[in-house]
């Protein structure tokens, strides 16, 4: 029996509400290529990849998946897949090359065509305004350490809302501000490559301010779609019952989760324990006016879930979820392993059973302030060949998606651990193998295999499984 004919697919499909959205997600910098085409300006990531040793094996995003030139082919892959929605990102430097000043009509036209093709294929567009590609001139002025970047982002957001606001169904202001701050400004393993540790916290506030200003800008343009934000959330667990492990896990939970969600959803930053306040000093005194701007009413909240985090006292090996970071050696804690779980190609624990408790924690923490949720990213990389001659058997990915979606549905169903959470949809990361940031092309997350030498797309077994799920749900 093929994966798409299995009883399990039929049973999972039967649990999906008719209005539940099945989708896939991507990011412009990871798939588009054509970095100098159509008037696009350079981004901070363009500069970062030029630094020796910054990208595994010296891989280049110059071509990536060549999506800029293969949009029609990729939309057809999605149409055949049968998804309800496609979450893509708009490249800020493709729309506004300098991050300020004139907007680029060629860039606007590219996303016009993409959105129209999606709608023609019966696919609802979910547009992310920022997925890490800050225009390089703004990065040179401090990037997210500079408050003015938030103001420039609002101007860009307004332009996107004016051009696409009549056709985009959902708007995501920012993708994973926590990843931008931790990986890019605190640990130095992503662009722009700063290793400031807790002194990176101004980047948190300026991204959150950008989010609030963007929400205001979109609504001032009277966009017809829903407006929200997406962040990575990981449940943080102490490695042992010791007081130090519990305390440090709580501090890391603040840093990883609450310092973002609390201002957005509650209009205030979390209270930091007195002994840890020196670590958070760079955040400074926040004005009530800024908090009001950040705390905008939202139509939905996007949750990216990949793994739980375990925190142990003492310096470790410097490992972070996306690579070794020398700055981590300076911290009095480290990330501990979950030996009870298998791992992905990135070494992340495959822990779908932590998703339900995470949803419960979010609801307990934010109550009525928590909007309806989308799981806006969920997926896994596994070791796979660079070249294939037919559909790749990727049972591990099928099991990953099925178990994570299943746990989310269990948790939010009547009687579930998070039955009071309204879950609107689930987006697989990602449609096709792509440029995976500092890991280059070494980590393959796609439902579709991409041969980066020939650009040939070959659907994997997981593609056909997800297609079968969509068809069974409709039937």
Buried (B, 14 or more C-beta within 10 A) or exposed (E): EEBBEBEBBBEBBEEBEEEBBBBBBBBBBBBBBBBEBBBBBBBBBBBBBEEEEBBBEEBBBEBBBBBBBBBEEBBBBBBEBBBBBBBBBBBBBBBBBBBBEEBBEEBBEBBBEBBEBBBEBEBBBBBBBBBBBBBBBBBBBBBBBBBEBBBBBBBBBBBBBBBBBEBBBBBBBBBBBBBBBBBBBBBBBBBBBBBBBBBBBBBBBBBBBBBBBBBBBBBEBEBEBBBBBBBBBBBBBBBBEEEBBBBBBBBBBBBBBBBBBBBBBBBEBBEBEEEBEEBBEBBEEBEEEBBEBBBBEBBBBBBBBBBBBBBBBEEBEBBBBBBEBEBBEEBEBBBBEBEEBEBBBBEBBBBBBBBBBBBBBBBEBBEEBBBBBBBBBBBBBBEBEEEBEEBBEBEBBBBBBBBBBBBBBBBBEEEBBBBBBEBBBBBBBBBBBBBBBBBBBBBBBBBBBBBBEEBEBBBBBBBBBBBBBBBBBEE
